[in-house]
Amino acid sequence: MIDQIKYIFEEHISIAQKSSLQLTDSISQACYIVTECLKRGNKVLLFGNGGSAADAQHIAAEFTGRFVNERKSLPAIALTTDTSAITAIANDYGYDRIFERQLEGLAVCGDVVLAISTSGNSLNVINALQLARKIGCKSIGFSGHDGGQMTNCCDVNIVVPSINTARIQEVHILIGHIICTAVDFNVKKN
């Protein structure tokens, strides 16, 4: 068991190091996009499936609550939390439209969507990204593997250099925290 634990830590560290070398520019772009959106008074809408849904909720909570610095609450909505909306939309329109339909009602030009999919190919995420572009939202993707279809749908797709879902998710939350740090230091406190 000890060897397995050490291996997991070593794999995590290796992927985090590769990410720090390969993803700095795209993370910086994402930080700028989110910060400028919130400075203008627009909102961030986040979504994903499974563990990525939990990550969307986690990051949204860092904006509406606080991250490290005391500051005003910032508008962020995880589209993964309203089970009535999700189940009604899935029942009436299909699961592939659960995020798209919510964006249709909530997003306005100038908002940012942050889409999370380890494969980059989740159809409900792709559908929402395509609608976001039509609305005039900037889009940021958190993905892995080769970026999948999200690469063609996002203004910035941050592709974690791994095929291991768990390691990709770990780096996704790190990147989310980096964006939260940028917001903490660049958006007015009151």
NUTOR-539099 format. One record per atom (N, C-alpha, C): residue number from 1; atom name; y, x, z. Coordinates in Angstrom, 1 decimal, padded with zeros to 4 digits. Example, Ala and Ser with C-alpha at 12.3 -4.5 7.8 and 13.67 -1.06 7.14 Angstrom:
2
 num atome     py     px     pz
   1     N -005.7  013.2  007.8
   1    CA -004.5  012.3  007.8
   1     C -003.3  013.2  007.8
   2     N -002.2  012.8  007.1
   2    CA -001.1  013.7  007.1
   2     C  000.0  012.9  007.9
# end
This chain:
190
 num atome     py     px     pz
   1     N -001.2  000.8  000.0
   1    CA  000.0  000.0  000.0
   1     C  001.3  000.9  000.0
   2     N  001.3  001.9  000.7
   2    CA  002.4  002.8  000.8
   2     C  002.8  003.4 -000.6
   3     N  001.8  003.7 -001.3
   3    CA  002.0  004.3 -002.6
   3     C  002.6  003.2 -003.6
   4     N  002.2  002.0 -003.4
   4    CA  002.7  000.9 -004.2
   4     C  004.2  000.7 -003.9
   5     N  004.5  000.7 -002.6
   5    CA  005.9  000.5 -002.2
   5     C  006.8  001.6 -002.7
   6     N  006.3  002.9 -002.6
   6    CA  007.1  004.0 -003.1
   6     C  007.3  003.9 -004.6
   7     N  006.2  003.4 -005.4
   7    CA  006.3  003.3 -006.8
   7     C  007.3  002.3 -007.2
   8     N  007.4  001.1 -006.5
   8    CA  008.3  000.1 -006.8
   8     C  009.8  000.6 -006.5
   9     N  010.0  001.3 -005.4
   9    CA  011.3  001.9 -005.2
   9     C  011.7  002.9 -006.3
  10     N  010.8  003.7 -006.7
  10    CA  011.0  004.7 -007.7
  10     C  011.3  004.0 -009.1
  11     N  010.6  003.0 -009.4
  11    CA  010.8  002.3 -010.6
  11     C  012.2  001.6 -010.6
  12     N  012.5  001.0 -009.5
  12    CA  013.9  000.4 -009.3
  12     C  015.0  001.4 -009.5
  13     N  014.8  002.5 -008.8
  13    CA  015.9  003.5 -008.9
  13     C  016.0  004.1 -010.3
  14     N  014.9  004.3 -011.0
  14    CA  014.9  004.7 -012.4
  14     C  015.7  003.8 -013.3
  15     N  015.4  002.5 -013.2
  15    CA  016.0  001.5 -014.0
  15     C  017.5  001.3 -013.7
  16     N  017.8  001.4 -012.4
  16    CA  019.2  001.3 -012.0
  16     C  020.0  002.5 -012.5
  17     N  019.4  003.7 -012.5
  17    CA  020.0  004.9 -013.1
  17     C  020.2  004.8 -014.6
  18     N  019.2  004.3 -015.3
  18    CA  019.4  004.1 -016.8
  18     C  020.5  003.1 -017.0
  19     N  020.5  002.0 -016.2
  19    CA  021.5  001.0 -016.4
  19     C  022.9  001.6 -016.2
  20     N  023.1  002.4 -015.2
  20    CA  024.4  003.0 -014.9
  20     C  024.8  003.9 -016.0
  21     N  023.9  004.5 -016.7
  21    CA  024.3  005.3 -017.9
  21     C  024.5  004.5 -019.2
  22     N  023.7  003.5 -019.4
  22    CA  023.8  002.7 -020.6
  22     C  024.7  001.5 -020.6
  23     N  025.0  000.9 -019.4
  23    CA  025.6 -000.4 -019.4
  23     C  027.0 -000.4 -018.8
  24     N  027.6  000.8 -018.5
  24    CA  028.9  000.8 -017.9
  24     C  030.0  000.1 -018.7
  25     N  030.0  000.4 -020.0
  25    CA  031.0 -000.2 -020.9
  25     C  030.9 -001.8 -020.9
  26     N  029.7 -002.3 -021.1
  26    CA  029.5 -003.7 -021.2
  26     C  029.8 -004.4 -019.8
  27     N  029.4 -003.7 -018.7
  27    CA  029.7 -004.3 -017.4
  27     C  031.2 -004.3 -017.2
  28     N  031.9 -003.2 -017.6
  28    CA  033.4 -003.2 -017.5
  28     C  034.0 -004.3 -018.3
  29     N  033.5 -004.6 -019.5
  29    CA  034.0 -005.7 -020.3
  29     C  033.8 -007.0 -019.6
  30     N  032.6 -007.2 -019.0
  30    CA  032.4 -008.4 -018.3
  30     C  033.3 -008.6 -017.1
  31     N  033.5 -007.5 -016.4
  31    CA  034.5 -007.5 -015.2
  31     C  035.8 -008.0 -015.7
  32     N  036.3 -007.4 -016.8
  32    CA  037.6 -007.8 -017.3
  32     C  037.7 -009.3 -017.7
  33     N  036.6 -009.7 -018.4
  33    CA  036.6 -011.1 -018.9
  33     C  036.6 -012.1 -017.7
  34     N  035.8 -011.9 -016.7
  34    CA  035.8 -012.8 -015.6
  34     C  037.1 -012.7 -014.8
  35     N  037.6 -011.5 -014.5
  35    CA  038.8 -011.4 -013.8
  35     C  040.0 -012.1 -014.5
  36     N  040.1 -011.9 -015.8
  36    CA  041.2 -012.5 -016.5
  36     C  041.1 -014.0 -016.5
  37     N  039.9 -014.5 -016.6
  37    CA  039.6 -015.9 -016.6
  37     C  040.1 -016.5 -015.3
  38     N  039.7 -015.9 -014.2
  38    CA  040.1 -016.4 -012.9
  38     C  041.6 -016.3 -012.6
  39     N  042.2 -015.2 -013.1
  39    CA  043.6 -015.1 -012.9
  39     C  044.4 -016.2 -013.6
  40     N  043.9 -016.7 -014.8
  40    CA  044.5 -017.8 -015.5
  40     C  044.3 -019.1 -014.9
  41     N  043.4 -019.2 -013.9
  41    CA  043.1 -020.5 -013.3
  41     C  041.9 -021.2 -013.9
  42     N  041.2 -020.5 -014.8
  42    CA  040.0 -021.1 -015.4
  42     C  038.8 -020.9 -014.4
  43     N  037.7 -021.3 -014.9
  43    CA  036.5 -021.2 -014.0
  43     C  035.3 -020.5 -014.7
  44     N  034.4 -020.1 -013.8
  44    CA  033.1 -019.5 -014.3
  44     C  032.0 -020.5 -014.1
  45     N  031.2 -020.7 -015.2
  45    CA  030.0 -021.6 -015.1
  45     C  028.8 -020.7 -015.3
  46     N  027.9 -020.8 -014.4
  46    CA  026.7 -019.9 -014.4
  46     C  025.4 -020.7 -014.5
  47     N  024.4 -020.1 -015.2
  47    CA  023.1 -020.8 -015.3
  47     C  022.0 -019.9 -015.7
  48     N  020.8 -020.3 -015.5
  48    CA  019.6 -019.6 -015.8
  48     C  018.4 -020.4 -015.3
  49     N  017.2 -019.9 -015.5
  49    CA  016.0 -020.6 -015.1
  49     C  015.3 -019.8 -014.0
  50     N  014.6 -020.4 -013.1
  50    CA  013.8 -019.7 -012.1
  50     C  014.6 -018.8 -011.2
  51     N  014.2 -017.5 -011.2
  51    CA  014.9 -016.5 -010.4
  51     C  016.3 -016.3 -010.9
  52     N  016.5 -016.5 -012.2
  52    CA  017.9 -016.4 -012.8
  52     C  018.7 -017.6 -012.3
  53     N  018.1 -018.8 -012.1
  53    CA  018.9 -019.9 -011.5
  53     C  019.4 -019.5 -010.1
  54     N  018.5 -018.9 -009.3
  54    CA  018.9 -018.5 -008.0
  54     C  020.0 -017.4 -008.0
  55     N  019.9 -016.5 -009.0
  55    CA  021.0 -015.5 -009.2
  55     C  022.3 -016.2 -009.6
  56     N  022.3 -017.2 -010.4
  56    CA  023.5 -017.9 -010.8
  56     C  024.1 -018.5 -009.6
  57     N  023.3 -019.2 -008.7
  57    CA  023.8 -019.8 -007.5
  57     C  024.4 -018.7 -006.6
  58     N  023.7 -017.6 -006.4
  58    CA  024.2 -016.6 -005.6
  58     C  025.6 -016.0 -006.0
  59     N  025.7 -015.8 -007.3
  59    CA  027.0 -015.2 -007.8
  59     C  028.1 -016.3 -007.7
  60     N  027.8 -017.5 -008.0
  60    CA  028.8 -018.6 -007.9
  60     C  029.3 -018.7 -006.4
  61     N  028.4 -018.6 -005.5
  61    CA  028.7 -018.6 -004.1
  61     C  029.6 -017.5 -003.6
  62     N  029.4 -016.3 -004.2
  62    CA  030.3 -015.2 -003.9
  62     C  031.7 -015.4 -004.3
  63     N  031.9 -016.2 -005.4
  63    CA  033.3 -016.6 -005.9
  63     C  033.9 -017.7 -005.0
  64     N  033.1 -018.7 -004.8
  64    CA  033.7 -019.9 -004.1
  64     C  033.9 -019.6 -002.6
  65     N  033.0 -018.8 -002.0
  65    CA  033.1 -018.4 -000.6
  65     C  034.0 -017.1 -000.6
  66     N  033.4 -016.0 -000.4
  66    CA  034.1 -014.7 -000.6
  66     C  033.0 -013.7 -000.8
  67     N  033.4 -012.6 -001.3
  67    CA  032.4 -011.5 -001.5
  67     C  032.7 -010.5 -000.3
  68     N  033.6 -009.6 -000.4
  68    CA  033.8 -008.6  000.7
  68     C  035.2 -008.9  001.2
  69     N  036.2 -008.9  000.4
  69    CA  037.6 -009.1  000.8
  69     C  037.9 -010.6  001.0
  70     N  038.8 -010.8  002.0
  70    CA  039.2 -012.2  002.3
  70     C  040.2 -012.5  001.2
  71     N  040.0 -013.7  000.5
  71    CA  040.8 -014.1 -000.6
  71     C  040.6 -015.6 -000.7
  72     N  041.4 -016.2 -001.6
  72    CA  041.3 -017.7 -001.8
  72     C  039.9 -017.9 -002.5
  73     N  039.4 -019.1 -002.4
  73    CA  038.2 -019.5 -003.1
  73     C  038.5 -019.6 -004.5
  74     N  037.5 -019.2 -005.3
  74    CA  037.7 -019.1 -006.8
  74     C  036.7 -020.1 -007.4
  75     N  037.2 -020.7 -008.6
  75    CA  036.3 -021.8 -009.2
  75     C  035.1 -021.2 -009.9
  76     N  034.0 -021.5 -009.4
  76    CA  032.7 -021.1 -010.1
  76     C  031.7 -022.2 -009.8
  77     N  030.9 -022.5 -010.8
  77    CA  029.9 -023.6 -010.7
  77     C  028.6 -023.1 -011.2
  78     N  027.5 -023.2 -010.4
  78    CA  026.2 -022.9 -010.9
  78     C  025.6 -024.2 -011.4
  79     N  025.3 -024.3 -012.7
  79    CA  024.8 -025.5 -013.3
  79     C  023.3 -025.7 -013.0
  80     N  022.8 -025.0 -012.0
  80    CA  021.4 -025.0 -011.6
  80     C  021.2 -025.8 -010.3
  81     N  022.3 -026.3 -009.7
  81    CA  022.2 -026.9 -008.4
  81     C  022.2 -028.4 -008.3
  82     N  022.6 -029.1 -009.3
  82    CA  022.6 -030.6 -009.3
  82     C  021.3 -031.1 -009.8
  83     N  020.4 -031.4 -009.0
  83    CA  019.0 -031.8 -009.4
  83     C  019.1 -033.2 -010.1
  84     N  020.0 -034.0 -009.7
  84    CA  020.2 -035.4 -010.3
  84     C  020.6 -035.2 -011.8
  85     N  021.6 -034.3 -012.0
  85    CA  022.0 -034.1 -013.4
  85     C  020.9 -033.4 -014.2
  86     N  020.3 -032.4 -013.6
  86    CA  019.2 -031.7 -014.4
  86     C  018.1 -032.6 -014.8
  87     N  017.6 -033.4 -013.8
  87    CA  016.5 -034.3 -014.1
  87     C  016.9 -035.4 -015.0
  88     N  018.1 -036.0 -014.9
  88    CA  018.5 -037.0 -015.8
  88     C  018.6 -036.5 -017.2
  89     N  019.3 -035.4 -017.4
  89    CA  019.5 -034.8 -018.7
  89     C  018.1 -034.4 -019.3
  90     N  017.2 -033.8 -018.5
  90    CA  015.9 -033.4 -019.0
  90     C  015.1 -034.7 -019.4
  91     N  015.3 -035.7 -018.7
  91    CA  014.5 -037.0 -019.0
  91     C  015.1 -037.6 -020.2
  92     N  016.4 -037.7 -020.4
  92    CA  017.1 -038.4 -021.5
  92     C  017.2 -037.6 -022.7
  93     N  017.4 -036.3 -022.6
  93    CA  017.7 -035.4 -023.8
  93     C  016.7 -034.3 -024.0
  94     N  016.0 -033.9 -022.9
  94    CA  015.0 -032.8 -023.0
  94     C  015.5 -031.6 -022.2
  95     N  014.6 -030.9 -021.7
  95    CA  014.9 -029.7 -020.8
  95     C  015.7 -028.7 -021.6
  96     N  015.6 -028.6 -022.9
  96    CA  016.3 -027.6 -023.6
  96     C  017.8 -027.9 -023.7
  97     N  018.3 -029.0 -023.2
  97    CA  019.7 -029.4 -023.2
  97     C  020.3 -029.5 -021.8
  98     N  019.6 -029.1 -020.7
  98    CA  020.1 -029.3 -019.4
  98     C  021.4 -028.5 -019.1
  99     N  021.6 -027.4 -019.7
  99    CA  022.8 -026.6 -019.4
  99     C  023.9 -027.0 -020.4
 100     N  023.5 -027.2 -021.7
 100    CA  024.4 -027.6 -022.7
 100     C  025.1 -028.9 -022.4
 101     N  024.4 -029.9 -021.9
 101    CA  025.0 -031.2 -021.6
 101     C  026.0 -031.0 -020.5
 102     N  025.7 -030.2 -019.5
 102    CA  026.6 -030.0 -018.3
 102     C  027.9 -029.3 -018.8
 103     N  027.7 -028.3 -019.7
 103    CA  028.9 -027.6 -020.2
 103     C  029.8 -028.6 -021.0
 104     N  029.1 -029.5 -021.7
 104    CA  029.9 -030.4 -022.5
 104     C  030.9 -031.2 -021.6
 105     N  030.5 -031.5 -020.4
 105    CA  031.3 -032.3 -019.5
 105     C  032.2 -031.5 -018.6
 106     N  031.9 -030.2 -018.4
 106    CA  032.6 -029.4 -017.4
 106     C  033.5 -028.3 -018.0
 107     N  033.1 -027.7 -019.1
 107    CA  033.7 -026.5 -019.6
 107     C  034.9 -026.9 -020.5
 108     N  036.0 -026.0 -020.4
 108    CA  037.1 -026.1 -021.2
 108     C  037.4 -024.8 -021.8
 109     N  038.2 -024.8 -022.9
 109    CA  038.6 -023.5 -023.5
 109     C  039.2 -022.6 -022.5
 110     N  038.8 -021.4 -022.5
 110    CA  039.3 -020.4 -021.6
 110     C  038.4 -020.1 -020.4
 111     N  037.4 -021.0 -020.1
 111    CA  036.4 -020.8 -019.1
 111     C  035.5 -019.7 -019.5
 112     N  034.7 -019.1 -018.6
 112    CA  033.7 -018.1 -018.9
 112     C  032.4 -018.7 -018.5
 113     N  031.4 -018.6 -019.4
 113    CA  030.0 -018.9 -019.0
 113     C  029.2 -017.6 -018.8
 114     N  028.5 -017.6 -017.7
 114    CA  027.6 -016.4 -017.4
 114     C  026.2 -016.9 -017.5
 115     N  025.5 -016.5 -018.5
 115    CA  024.1 -017.0 -018.8
 115     C  023.1 -015.9 -018.4
 116     N  022.1 -016.3 -017.7
 116    CA  021.1 -015.3 -017.2
 116     C  019.7 -015.6 -017.7
 117     N  019.1 -014.7 -018.4
 117    CA  017.7 -014.9 -018.9
 117     C  017.1 -013.5 -019.1
 118     N  016.1 -013.2 -018.3
 118    CA  015.5 -011.9 -018.4
 118     C  015.0 -011.6 -019.8
 119     N  014.5 -012.6 -020.5
 119    CA  014.0 -012.4 -021.9
 119     C  015.1 -012.4 -022.9
 120     N  016.1 -013.2 -022.6
 120    CA  017.2 -013.4 -023.5
 120     C  016.9 -014.5 -024.6
 121     N  015.8 -015.2 -024.4
 121    CA  015.3 -016.2 -025.4
 121     C  015.1 -017.6 -024.8
 122     N  015.6 -017.9 -023.6
 122    CA  015.4 -019.2 -023.1
 122     C  016.2 -020.2 -023.9
 123     N  015.5 -021.2 -024.5
 123    CA  016.2 -022.1 -025.4
 123     C  017.3 -022.9 -024.8
 124     N  017.2 -023.3 -023.5
 124    CA  018.2 -024.1 -022.9
 124     C  019.5 -023.2 -022.6
 125     N  019.3 -021.9 -022.4
 125    CA  020.4 -021.0 -022.3
 125     C  021.0 -020.7 -023.6
 126     N  020.3 -020.5 -024.7
 126    CA  020.8 -020.3 -026.0
 126     C  021.6 -021.5 -026.5
 127     N  021.1 -022.7 -026.3
 127    CA  021.8 -023.9 -026.7
 127     C  023.2 -024.0 -026.0
 128     N  023.2 -023.7 -024.7
 128    CA  024.4 -023.8 -023.9
 128     C  025.4 -022.7 -024.4
 129     N  024.9 -021.5 -024.7
 129    CA  025.8 -020.5 -025.2
 129     C  026.4 -020.9 -026.6
 130     N  025.7 -021.5 -027.4
 130    CA  026.2 -021.9 -028.7
 130     C  027.3 -023.0 -028.5
 131     N  027.1 -023.9 -027.6
 131    CA  028.1 -024.9 -027.3
 131     C  029.4 -024.2 -026.7
 132     N  029.2 -023.3 -025.8
 132    CA  030.3 -022.6 -025.1
 132     C  031.2 -022.0 -026.2
 133     N  030.6 -021.4 -027.2
 133    CA  031.4 -020.7 -028.3
 133     C  032.2 -021.8 -029.0
 134     N  031.7 -022.9 -029.3
 134    CA  032.4 -024.0 -029.9
 134     C  033.6 -024.5 -029.1
 135     N  033.4 -024.6 -027.8
 135    CA  034.4 -025.1 -026.9
 135     C  035.5 -024.0 -026.8
 136     N  035.2 -022.8 -026.9
 136    CA  036.2 -021.7 -026.8
 136     C  036.1 -021.0 -025.5
 137     N  034.9 -021.0 -024.9
 137    CA  034.6 -020.2 -023.7
 137     C  034.2 -018.8 -024.1
 138     N  034.6 -017.8 -023.3
 138    CA  034.0 -016.5 -023.4
 138     C  032.6 -016.6 -022.8
 139     N  031.7 -015.8 -023.3
 139    CA  030.3 -015.8 -022.7
 139     C  029.8 -014.4 -022.4
 140     N  029.2 -014.3 -021.3
 140    CA  028.6 -013.1 -020.8
 140     C  027.1 -013.4 -020.6
 141     N  026.2 -012.5 -021.1
 141    CA  024.8 -012.6 -020.9
 141     C  024.3 -011.5 -020.0
 142     N  023.4 -011.9 -019.1
 142    CA  022.6 -010.9 -018.4
 142     C  021.2 -011.1 -018.9
 143     N  020.6 -010.1 -019.5
 143    CA  019.3 -010.2 -020.1
 143     C  018.5 -008.9 -019.9
 144     N  017.4 -008.7 -020.5
 144    CA  016.6 -007.5 -020.4
 144     C  015.8 -007.4 -021.7
 145     N  014.8 -006.6 -021.6
 145    CA  014.0 -006.3 -022.8
 145     C  014.9 -005.8 -024.0
 146     N  015.0 -006.5 -025.1
 146    CA  015.8 -006.1 -026.2
 146     C  017.1 -007.0 -026.3
 147     N  017.3 -007.8 -025.3
 147    CA  018.4 -008.7 -025.3
 147     C  018.1 -010.1 -025.9
 148     N  017.1 -010.2 -026.7
 148    CA  016.7 -011.5 -027.3
 148     C  017.8 -012.1 -028.1
 149     N  017.7 -013.4 -028.3
 149    CA  018.6 -014.2 -029.1
 149     C  020.0 -014.2 -028.4
 150     N  020.1 -014.0 -027.1
 150    CA  021.4 -014.0 -026.5
 150     C  022.3 -013.0 -027.0
 151     N  021.8 -011.9 -027.6
 151    CA  022.7 -010.9 -028.2
 151     C  023.6 -011.4 -029.2
 152     N  023.1 -012.4 -030.0
 152    CA  023.9 -013.0 -031.1
 152     C  024.8 -014.2 -030.6
 153     N  024.6 -014.6 -029.3
 153    CA  025.3 -015.7 -028.8
 153     C  026.4 -015.4 -027.8
 154     N  026.5 -014.1 -027.3
 154    CA  027.4 -013.8 -026.2
 154     C  028.5 -012.8 -026.7
 155     N  029.6 -012.9 -026.1
 155    CA  030.7 -012.0 -026.3
 155     C  030.3 -010.6 -025.8
 156     N  029.6 -010.6 -024.6
 156    CA  029.0 -009.4 -024.0
 156     C  027.7 -009.8 -023.5
 157     N  026.6 -009.1 -023.9
 157    CA  025.3 -009.3 -023.4
 157     C  024.9 -008.0 -022.7
 158     N  024.7 -008.0 -021.4
 158    CA  024.3 -006.9 -020.6
 158     C  022.8 -006.8 -020.5
 159     N  022.2 -005.9 -021.3
 159    CA  020.8 -005.9 -021.5
 159     C  020.2 -004.7 -020.6
 160     N  019.5 -005.1 -019.5
 160    CA  018.9 -004.2 -018.6
 160     C  017.8 -003.5 -019.3
 161     N  017.7 -002.2 -019.3
 161    CA  016.7 -001.4 -020.1
 161     C  015.3 -001.4 -019.4
 162     N  014.7 -002.6 -019.4
 162    CA  013.4 -002.7 -018.8
 162     C  012.6 -003.9 -019.4
 163     N  011.3 -003.9 -019.3
 163    CA  010.5 -005.1 -019.6
 163     C  009.9 -005.7 -018.4
 164     N  010.2 -005.2 -017.2
 164    CA  009.7 -005.7 -016.0
 164     C  010.6 -006.7 -015.4
 165     N  010.2 -008.0 -015.4
 165    CA  011.1 -009.1 -015.0
 165     C  011.7 -008.8 -013.6
 166     N  010.9 -008.4 -012.6
 166    CA  011.4 -008.2 -011.3
 166     C  012.5 -007.2 -011.2
 167     N  012.3 -006.0 -011.9
 167    CA  013.3 -005.0 -011.9
 167     C  014.6 -005.5 -012.7
 168     N  014.4 -006.2 -013.7
 168    CA  015.5 -006.8 -014.5
 168     C  016.4 -007.7 -013.5
 169     N  015.7 -008.5 -012.8
 169    CA  016.4 -009.4 -011.9
 169     C  017.1 -008.7 -010.8
 170     N  016.5 -007.6 -010.3
 170    CA  017.2 -006.8 -009.3
 170     C  018.5 -006.2 -009.8
 171     N  018.4 -005.7 -011.0
 171    CA  019.6 -005.1 -011.6
 171     C  020.6 -006.2 -011.9
 172     N  020.2 -007.4 -012.3
 172    CA  021.1 -008.5 -012.6
 172     C  022.0 -008.8 -011.4
 173     N  021.4 -008.8 -010.2
 173    CA  022.1 -009.1 -009.0
 173     C  023.1 -008.0 -008.7
 174     N  022.7 -006.8 -008.9
 174    CA  023.6 -005.6 -008.7
 174     C  024.8 -005.8 -009.7
 175     N  024.6 -006.1 -010.9
 175    CA  025.7 -006.3 -011.9
 175     C  026.6 -007.4 -011.4
 176     N  026.0 -008.5 -011.0
 176    CA  026.7 -009.6 -010.4
 176     C  027.6 -009.2 -009.3
 177     N  027.1 -008.3 -008.4
 177    CA  027.9 -007.8 -007.3
 177     C  029.0 -006.9 -007.8
 178     N  028.8 -006.1 -008.8
 178    CA  029.8 -005.3 -009.4
 178     C  031.0 -006.2 -009.9
 179     N  030.6 -007.2 -010.6
 179    CA  031.6 -008.2 -011.1
 179     C  032.4 -008.8 -010.0
 180     N  031.7 -009.2 -008.9
 180    CA  032.4 -009.7 -007.7
 180     C  033.3 -008.7 -007.1
 181     N  032.9 -007.5 -007.1
 181    CA  033.8 -006.4 -006.6
 181     C  035.1 -006.3 -007.4
 182     N  034.9 -006.3 -008.7
 182    CA  036.1 -006.3 -009.6
 182     C  037.0 -007.5 -009.3
 183     N  036.5 -008.6 -009.2
 183    CA  037.3 -009.8 -008.9
 183     C  038.0 -009.6 -007.5
 184     N  037.3 -009.2 -006.5
 184    CA  037.9 -009.0 -005.2
 184     C  039.1 -008.1 -005.3
 185     N  039.1 -007.1 -006.1
 185    CA  040.2 -006.1 -006.1
 185     C  041.2 -006.5 -007.2
 186     N  041.0 -007.4 -008.0
 186    CA  041.9 -007.7 -009.1
 186     C  042.5 -009.1 -009.2
 187     N  042.0 -010.0 -008.3
 187    CA  042.5 -011.4 -008.3
 187     C  043.3 -011.5 -007.0
 188     N  044.5 -012.2 -007.1
 188    CA  045.3 -012.4 -005.9
 188     C  044.5 -012.9 -004.7
 189     N  044.9 -012.4 -003.5
 189    CA  044.2 -012.8 -002.3
 189     C  044.6 -014.2 -001.9
 190     N  045.8 -014.7 -002.2
 190    CA  046.2 -016.1 -001.8
 190     C  046.6 -016.9 -003.0
# end
